[in-house]
Each structure stands twice: as C-alpha cells, then as structure tokens.
Amino acid sequence: MKNYYCPNEECKQHTNPDENFYIKKGSFITKYNHQPVPRYQCKTCGTKFSSHTFRDTFLQKKPYLNQQVFELYASCTTLNRLAKVLRCNRKTVVRKFLFLGAKAKRIHEDRIAKGELKTSYVQFDEMET
C-alpha cells in the first residue's frame, strides 16, 4: 500500500485515508522521460490524482535538471553559464534555483524542529559585494 491520500482537502480521505480509498483510473506518459505514470480516483469524492501529485517536483517540466543545477551552481557557475551548459532557458535555471532554495529551507527548518541541528552562535564575515 502506497502512502497516498486524497488531494482534496474537503474529502474525509485527505487526513485519514482508508486502505483502498482509490481506484486505478488510467495513466499518462511524461514528456521528459516518456514513462507511464498511473492515475487514480478517490472513491469518496471523485478527485483524480497521480503518483506524481505527491512529489515536490509536481508540475515541473524538467525535473531531471534539479540535480545538475544544484551541483553546477554550488561550484560557482553563473546563471547564464548554467543555462548555456544545460541547453535551457535562463528563466528555467532561475526557477530551479528558487525551487532548490525553498526545498533547502524546508529541510533546514525540519531539522531544527526535530532538534537535529543546534546552533549556539552565528558568525558573519565583513566582505561587501
């Protein structure tokens, strides 16, 4: 059993889903890797969703670029150079950068909340750019 729930917040299967609250309802092919992705439908409210609905890369057209953008940007590559190397638009690189920044912030906040990270002081350098 997968950890799916109904994406409709008003449905009772959203917070506490039953074991078999959904039925399989077809599939679709992704444009970026041409793999079939199953679709499902909630038996209670009729909302349709897929296995990609619950990923953080949901609605991204080029999720395969996330790792490359992270690695290249971490090694001091400029946004224009990233776009040229990855053969995509500069706006795509900027959006990936914003997505990765938000994801890093969520991970950092989760670790602080769990008590995995303990910070006793913060140090700033005096460099001005």
C-alpha positions as a printed Julia matrix, in Angstrom:
129×3 Matrix{Float64}:
   0.0    0.0     0.0
   1.4    3.35   -1.02
   1.19   6.41    1.22
  -1.4    8.19   -0.89
  -4.22  10.38    0.34
  -6.92  12.36   -1.41
  -5.51  15.75   -2.51
  -8.97  17.32   -1.99
  -8.74  18.98    1.44
 -12.52  18.77    1.95
 -12.61  14.99    1.49
 -12.54  12.74    4.56
  -9.84  10.64    2.85
  -7.47  13.63    2.94
  -6.5   13.44    6.61
  -7.21   9.79    7.46
  -7.4    7.7     4.26
  -8.87   4.19    4.25
  -6.83   1.26    2.95
  -8.42   1.18   -0.52
  -9.97   4.63   -0.88
  -8.91   4.97   -4.54
  -9.22   3.04   -7.79
  -6.82   2.97  -10.72
  -8.07   5.23  -13.48
  -5.71   5.08  -16.46
  -2.25   6.55  -16.9
  -0.32   9.21  -18.79
   3.12   9.47  -20.37
   5.57  12.09  -19.09
   7.16  14.34  -21.71
  10.62  14.4   -20.17
  11.33  10.65  -19.86
   8.39   9.04  -21.68
   7.48   6.78  -18.75
   3.89   5.83  -17.92
   2.53   7.31  -14.68
  -0.61   5.71  -13.17
  -3.64   7.84  -12.38
  -6.05   7.2    -9.54
  -9.51   8.39   -8.49
 -10.84   8.82   -4.95
 -13.92   6.64   -4.38
 -15.36   9.16   -1.92
 -15.2   12.5    -3.75
 -14.09  11.53   -7.27
 -10.91  13.64   -7.27
  -8.33  12.38   -9.73
  -4.61  12.32   -8.91
  -1.43  10.54   -9.91
   1.64   9.22   -8.15
   3.43  12.44   -9.19
   0.89  14.61   -7.34
   2.69  13.98   -4.04
   6.23  14.7    -5.26
   7.92  18.01   -4.63
   8.67  18.2    -8.36
   4.95  18.12   -9.22
   4.19  20.25  -12.32
   7.87  20.66  -13.23
   8.53  20.06  -16.91
  12.23  19.31  -16.46
  12.73  17.78  -13.0
  15.86  15.98  -14.21
  17.68  19.35  -14.26
  17.34  19.94  -10.5
  20.41  17.92   -9.5
  22.55  19.36  -12.28
  21.57  22.94  -11.41
  22.38  22.28   -7.75
  25.8   20.81   -8.48
  26.82  23.42  -11.04
  25.56  26.38   -9.02
  27.32  25.08   -5.9
  30.56  25.1    -7.88
  30.25  28.85   -8.65
  28.74  28.61  -12.12
  26.77  31.7   -13.15
  23.11  31.51  -14.14
  23.86  32.43  -17.76
  26.58  29.76  -17.98
  24.25  27.19  -16.38
  21.6   27.89  -19.0
  24.15  27.54  -21.78
  25.66  24.31  -20.4
  22.28  22.69  -19.72
  20.82  23.98  -23.01
  17.77  25.53  -21.45
  16.36  29.0   -20.9
  17.8   31.23  -18.17
  14.32  31.52  -16.62
  14.29  27.74  -16.19
  17.57  27.89  -14.29
  16.27  30.72  -12.08
  13.11  28.75  -11.28
  15.17  25.66  -10.43
  17.38  27.8    -8.19
  14.34  29.21   -6.36
  12.83  25.72   -6.04
  16.07  24.29   -4.61
  16.41  27.22   -2.21
  12.87  26.71   -0.88
  13.49  22.97   -0.54
  16.74  23.56    1.37
  14.93  25.98    3.68
  12.19  23.39    4.42
  14.78  20.7     5.15
  16.73  23.07    7.41
  13.58  24.1     9.33
  12.55  20.45    9.74
  15.95  19.53   11.17
  15.89  22.44   13.58
  12.36  21.49   14.69
  13.43  17.87   15.26
  16.43  19.01   17.29
  18.98  17.56   14.89
  20.68  20.94   14.43
  21.72  23.03   17.38
  23.11  26.48   16.76
  24.72  28.39   19.59
  26.15  31.31   17.6
  26.18  32.87   14.14
  29.25  34.4    12.53
  29.19  36.94    9.7
  32.15  37.92    7.61
  32.84  41.53    6.74
  33.02  41.12    2.99
  30.92  43.51    0.96
  29.93  42.77   -2.61
